[in-house]
Amino acid sequence: MKILPAIPSQYHEIIDVWESSVRATHDFLPEKILQQLKVAILEQYLPHLTVYVALNNNRIDGFLGVDGNKLEMLFISQANRGKGTGKQLLNFAIKELGITEVDVNEQNPQAVGFYQYMGFKQFARSEKDGEGNPFPILHLRLNPSIK
């Protein structure tokens, strides 16, 4: 597996990975909101974040997006979940990109557990997500001894 900077021509494949991952882990999201997020990620988020892809045989198995020291997104395709891709991407983001914070949907216990296992601790909680929807967000920060 190679971790490389994403290029705009990969955005549609990245969106496919995002949708595969979200459908597997975010069953609390109504279809309408999922479709709105899909458009927003493609048009607003990806062009403004530093995005890296995990490539395996020229196929994107996962991706991450960062803004400063914050991990804004980390998604692994349904077919590649549980195979270490997320761990490799997160370790890359910590060591190479200097991320120390991440926000996670409280209703996604797999992600919450993953980040806690990787050394993140909750420091705050919001009742609504960034779009104002009633999906609580946990704000996590990396334990300084992990770096």
N, C-alpha and C positions, 0 to 999 in steps of 0.2 A: 504494500500500500504506500502511496505517495501522498503527501499533504502539500498542495500547491495553491497559490493565489487563484481565485476564481476570475473568469473573464466573462463579460456580458453575454457572449454567445452560449454560455452554460446556464444562464438564468432559468430557462424553461425546464431543463433537466433538474436543476436545484429545486424548482417549485414542485416537480413531481416527487422528489425525495421528501420535501416538506409535507406534502399532502399525504403521502404514504405513512409517514411518521405520525402526523397529527391524527389521522383516522385510527391509528392503532393505540394512541395514548390519551387523546383528548375527547373521549366519548361524551363529555358534558357540553361540548360546543354544538349549538344548533347549526344545521347545514347553511343557513343564510349567513351567519357570522363567519363560518369557515370560508365561504366563497368571498366574502368581503375582505377577510384577512389575506386570502390568496392574492387578490388584486393588489392590496396595499403592500404586501411583501415584494411582489414583482416590481411595482412601479415606484414605491417610496422607500422601502427599507434596503433592499439589496444595492441599489445605486449609491447609497450614502453610508454603507458600512464597509469595514475591511472584512472581506469574505474569503475563506479558504475552503477547498474541497478535499475530501479523501477519495483519491482515485485508485481503482483496482481494475486492471485490464481495461483502461480507458472508460470505465463506468464510475459514476459518482455514487459512492456508498453512503456518504454523509457530508455534512458541511457545517461550518460555524460562521458567525458574524460577530464582530466586535466593534465597539465604539469606545475609544480610550481604554480604560481599565475594566470595562464592563462587557461581559459576554452577553450579547443581545439575543443570540439564537444558536442552538446546537441541535441538529436533527439528523437522525440516522434512518435510512430506508427500512421499511418493515422487514425485508428479506435479510438485512444485516444486523438487526438488533441482537444484542447479547454475544457478539463476536469480537468485542474489543475495540471496535471503530470509535465509539464515543469516548472511551477512555483515552485512546491515542490522540484524538482531536482535542480533548480537554487538557491533557498534559502539554500538548503543543501550545495551546492558548495560554496556559499558565507560564510555561518556561520561555517561550519565544515572543509572546505578545504582551506579557505582563498583566493578564487579567486577574482581578481580585474579587469581582462581584458578579452576581447573576441573579435574575429574578425568575421565579418558577411558579407556575400555577399550583396553588394548594391542592387542587383536585386532580393533580397528576402525581400520585404517590410514588410511581416508579422513578420519575425524574428527581423528586425531592430526596428519595433514598439514595439515588446515584450521586447527587452532589454532596450529600452528607458523608457518604462513604469516601468521596474524593477529598474531604477535608473542609467543606463549606459549612458554616453555621448561620442560622437565622439571626438577623439583627433588627428586622422590622417586618411589618405585615400591612398590606393595603386591602381594603374591602373590595375594591374594584380593580379591573385590569387597566392598562394604559389607554384603552378606548372607552373607558367608563362603563364597561359591562360588569355585571355582578359575579365576577369570577375572581375570588381572592388571590392575591399575589404574595408570595413569601420572598423577602429580600435577603439574599444570602451573601456572606463575605467569607473569603478564604482565610483559614487559620494561618496566621503569619509564619508559623513554624513549618508549614508545608512547602513553601517556596524553596 
